[in-house]
């Protein structure tokens, strides 16, 4: 049996198809490794590639073998290779598979697990597979209109790179048939007459017919095989493309009740969200809001690395978000999203203010709003207030609890999992 193994490097995409097939085959092992890496990595390198380990048994290829054939009588005591009374040696010592925790030995052999590395782009593809922003429907032609090229039939003029070979050859064939049809019919008749003259041995008539046939053949050969007006070119037109305009508001609690561990979990969640938007939605604004007793719109650097802290008034962040929406993002033109992360601890009766701002002002303007509560204890007052909102706004409001870093990626997938029957209509826009 012959085996062909493609060992070419992936330069200039020479073995890209082989790699894609390989990634598709071991999708389950890769997704498990990606999920594990997201929980264990530091914040700064969460988006780099990853080494994937595949057990040696999973890499075996199915093969066909010839059976023994014929009629046989055997006793199978649980193993077809041995019969009753056979003796066999005890297996030699050693861990065997190489990846176990067995005792050291000076004998025995096995195979290590197969290890390969996926790139950063492949890592992010697996991380955000089947995810999308919910309810992304509003499309608007912005001032910087984008165009997409579409096929619009064929043209008689164009540059050489746009020649349509099949259409040109078809046109040339039709022209040759039209110009030479009459002569070919006459040529066929003359050949029939020539055959009759040869049967009658009429030399004069044969010579006359030969001259006429030669004249017609020369005339047919003068018809060009391909002429300039046979050439057809692919014709393309540019059409404006409606672009999905979306904005994501990231609201993070940085009050004194948020310990450094809770803040790191919140930052991990927002980094995942930020990478997801950058990867799948090119034209999406991100507004970062930090809050303690007061809320402030900040840039990406300050959002993730500032050490400012204070008391807790969560409603200040929601109020600032509402003001920014009214000032810069008209709900009729923008898909507005919000994601809020907190430990749930809030000042006195401010949780009721949060509920009021959400239900009366924000939820009527947004496509979707997510609340993440990070705590190992019982849920706080903010969670109970939001639970009442979720009962009335299940389609656009979601709540999830996170207890440790291992919960971040599963919760993230639950919040942004693509619904059945929907497509990623905003991806890449």
C-alpha positions, -999 to 999 in steps of 0.1 A, spaced: 0 0 0 13 35 -10 10 65 12 15 101 0 24 126 27 25 163 20 54 178 40 55 211 22 56 242 44 27 265 43 45 293 24 23 310 -2 -6 287 9 8 257 -8 -6 232 17 -34 254 31 -61 229 20 -44 200 38 -41 221 70 -77 231 69 -87 194 66 -65 185 95 -80 213 117 -115 201 107 -107 165 117 -93 174 151 -118 202 158 -129 187 192 -94 184 206 -85 219 194 -117 235 209 -109 219 243 -74 232 242 -86 267 233 -111 268 261 -84 257 286 -59 282 273 -84 311 277 -88 303 314 -51 298 321 -34 326 302 -25 360 314 -44 390 301 -16 402 278 -12 371 257 -48 358 256 -49 361 218 -17 343 208 -15 309 191 -16 276 210 1 242 211 -24 214 207 -17 178 220 -35 149 203 -33 114 218 -15 90 195 -46 67 193 -66 95 177 -42 100 148 -45 64 135 -58 61 99 -85 36 90 -72 10 65 -86 -20 45 -71 -55 49 -78 -88 32 -97 -112 54 -86 -148 59 -115 -162 39 -127 -198 38 -144 -218 65 -126 -219 98 -133 -233 133 -117 -214 162 -123 -209 199 -123 -173 209 -116 -169 246 -120 -131 244 -92 -126 219 -92 -138 183 -54 -139 181 -51 -168 207 -68 -201 212 -75 -219 244 -42 -232 260 -19 -208 242 9 -193 262 22 -157 257 49 -136 273 42 -110 300 44 -75 285 77 -58 291 79 -30 317 78 7 311 52 34 309 44 24 273 26 54 260 51 80 270 26 105 284 17 86 316 30 87 351 44 52 353 76 40 370 109 44 353 122 14 333 152 5 311 130 -14 286 97 -11 267 87 13 240 58 35 229 48 67 211 44 102 224 13 123 218 12 142 185 17 179 192 12 208 167 7 245 169 -21 267 156 -15 303 146 -30 334 162 -57 337 135 -67 301 138 -68 304 176 -92 333 173 -113 315 147 -119 286 170 -124 309 200 -152 329 184 -167 302 162 -205 303 160 -207 336 180 -224 368 169 -239 400 182 -276 394 189 -303 412 169 -279 430 145 -304 442 120 -301 480 115 -282 490 84 -273 524 73 -253 540 45 -226 561 63 -209 590 47 -178 570 37 -199 546 15 -183 512 8 -188 495 -26 -189 459 -35 -182 447 -71 -208 426 -87 -209 407 -121 -231 425 -146 -229 404 -178 -204 408 -206 -190 437 -225 -174 440 -260 -145 461 -245 -123 457 -216 -87 449 -205 -70 415 -213 -73 404 -177 -111 404 -179 -115 383 -211 -141 355 -207 -125 326 -226 -156 304 -228 -179 332 -240 -153 344 -266 -148 309 -280 -185 304 -282 -189 337 -302 -160 327 -325 -175 293 -332 -209 308 -340 -193 333 -364 -174 306 -382 -205 285 -386 -225 315 -399 -199 327 -424 -190 292 -437 -223 274 -435 -233 280 -472 -199 270 -485 -198 239 -464 -231 227 -477 -219 234 -513 -187 215 -505 -206 185 -492 -227 184 -524 -196 187 -546 -179 158 -528 -210 137 -534 -208 145 -571 -171 138 -571 -178 104 -557 -203 97 -585 -179 109 -611 -152 86 -598 -176 57 -601 -183 66 -637 -146 73 -644 -155 107 -659 -120 123 -659 -131 158 -672 -158 161 -646 -135 149 -619 -110 176 -627 -137 203 -627 -151 191 -594 -116 190 -578 -110 226 -588 -143 237 -573 -137 218 -541 -102 233 -537 -115 268 -543 -142 263 -516 -117 248 -491 -94 278 -495 -123 302 -490 -132 284 -458 -97 285 -445 -96 323 -450 -123 326 -423 -103 337 -392 -105 313 -363 -107 342 -338 -115 378 -347 -114 410 -326 -151 414 -323 -154 378 -310 -137 388 -277 -161 392 -248 -150 407 -214 -165 402 -179 -183 433 -170 -184 444 -133 -202 472 -116 -198 487 -82 -228 490 -59 -230 507 -25 -232 482 4 -254 490 34 -231 487 64 -242 475 99 -233 502 123 -229 489 159 -215 503 191 -206 483 222 -206 499 257 -183 482 281 -192 492 317 -167 480 344 -170 485 381 -137 495 397 -150 504 432 -132 494 464 -154 462 468 -139 449 436 -108 429 446 -78 426 423 -89 390 414 -124 401 405 -111 430 384 -88 406 365 -117 384 357 -137 414 345 -108 425 324 -105 390 309 -142 391 299 -139 425 283 -107 416 265 -125 386 250 -154 409 240 -129 434 225 -111 407 205 -144 393 193 -156 427 180 -122 434 163 -122 399 147 -157 397 134 -171 433 131 -148 457 114 -170 488 117 -180 487 153 -174 514 179 -164 505 214 -171 529 243 -152 521 276 -168 534 308 -152 529 343 -172 538 374 -170 539 412 -189 567 428 -188 585 394 -185 572 359 -160 583 332 -156 575 296 -120 564 290 -98 550 263 -87 514 260 -54 519 278 -70 535 309 -99 511 309 -77 480 313 -47 495 332 -59 524 354 -57 518 392 -83 544 401 -109 532 427 -135 545 451 -170 539 464 -199 523 445 -227 540 426 -235 518 396 -263 540 382 -236 567 373 -223 543 346 -258 536 332 -267 573 332 -234 582 314 -242 555 288 -276 569 282 -262 604 277 -236 592 252 -263 573 232 -284 604 230 -255 626 220 -237 604 195 -255 572 186 -291 577 173 -309 544 180 -326 545 146 -292 542 128 -271 523 153 -272 488 167 -265 496 204 -251 470 228 -241 471 265 -220 448 286 -217 455 324 -194 437 348 -196 441 386 -194 422 418 -231 432 425 -222 453 455 -239 488 453 -245 518 476 -278 517 496 -308 521 473 -289 528 441 -298 494 427 -334 505 422 -321 535 403 -301 511 380 -333 491 374 -353 523 366 -327 537 342 -325 504 323 -362 497 321 -373 533 313 -344 547 292 -318 522 280 -335 490 271 -358 507 245 -327 519 227 -304 489 228 -304 457 207 -290 437 237 -276 443 272 -256 418 292 -249 419 330 -220 398 344 -218 394 382 -185 382 395 -187 368 430 -181 335 448 -208 345 474 -245 349 472 -258 373 446 -260 409 457 -289 435 455 -281 445 419 -286 409 407 -321 407 424 -331 440 408 -319 430 374 -337 396 377 -371 415 377 -360 433 345 -349 400 328 -384 386 334 -399 413 312 -371 417 286 -358 382 280 -350 389 243 -327 418 249 -314 414 285 -292 386 297 -276 378 331 -248 354 339 -227 348 371 -190 341 371 -172 326 401 -137 319 387 -116 325 356 -126 291 342 -162 303 339 -153 333 316 -152 316 283 -183 293 288 -203 324 300 -191 344 270 -202 318 246 -236 316 262 -242 353 259 -232 356 222 -240 321 209 -255 323 174 -292 314 175 -306 287 153 -320 300 120 -299 331 122 -268 340 102 -239 362 110 -252 390 89 -229 416 104 -197 396 103 -169 414 85 -188 446 81 
